[in-house]
C-alpha cells in the first residue's frame, strides 16, 4: 500500500500533526494488517523529523511486522528528515 503524504498537507511540521495524520491513515487507509507501507513524498514542500518520526513510531507500534519503504524524493527536507530518523536509536 502506498500512502501519499500530500493527503495530509504540503507542510508536515509537528509531532501532534504527525500523530493526527497517523490516526487518520489508520482509520481510513491502513486496514487490519498492511504487509508493506510505501511513503510517497510527491508534492511535499516541508517535512520535519518530528512529524515523520511520530507517524512511523505509531505505525511500528501498531503493526510491528509491516515493512516500511520510502519512495525516492529530491526534496532536501525529506532527505534530511529521513536521515535524522534513521540515525535515531528508536528507528
N, C-alpha and C positions, 0 to 999 in steps of 0.2 A: 504494500500500500504506500502511496506517495502522499505526503502532506505538503500542500503548497502553503508555505508560511505567510504568504501575502494575504491569505484569507483573514489573518489577524491584524493586518495593517502593514504599512511600509516602514514604520519606525518601531522596532521591537526593543524597548529600552528598560524595562524594570522587572524585578523579580515578581512583584504582585501581578503584573500584566502577563508574565510567562505562566504563572500559576493559573490564572483565569483562562488563558488560551489552552492550556493543557486540559483543564476540566471540560472545556467546550469540545475539544478534539476527542476526548474520551467518550463523551456522551453521544457525539454525532458521527465520528469518523472511525474510531479505532475498533469497534466491535468487541467481541469477547476475548479473543486471543490472536492478536496480529503476529504473524510469523516474522515479518520484516517491516520496518518503517523506514521510508526514504524521506529525507527532508529536502524540499525544493526551495531554494533561496531566490528564485527569479522574482524581480520587482521589489526586493527588499532594499531599502535605502540605508537603514541603520539597524545593526544587530549588536546587542551588548552581551557580554559573557553571562551576566546575571539572568537575563531573560532566557537564553538557551539552556543554561545550566538548570534552572528551575524546571523547565519543560522536560528535559532529559532525565533529571533525577526522579521526577514523579513517574515518568514512563517506565524507567528501570525498576522502580519500587513496585508498581502495579503489574508489570509484565516482564519479570526478570529474564525470561527465555527469548524475548523478542530481540532480533538483530536490528541494529541501527546503522543506517547508511546516510552519508551526506552527499548530495549531488554537487558537482563542481560549481564554484562561483568565482567570479573575478572581483567581487565586492571586497574591498580591504577590511571593512568592519566584520564581515562574515568570516573571512580568513583569520583575522586576529582573534576573534571570539572563539572560534573552534580550536585554535592553537592553545589558547589560555585554558579552556575547559579540559582539553585532552592532557594537559600537563598537571592538572589538579589531581590529588590523591583519590578523590571520590569518583573520578571519571572512569 
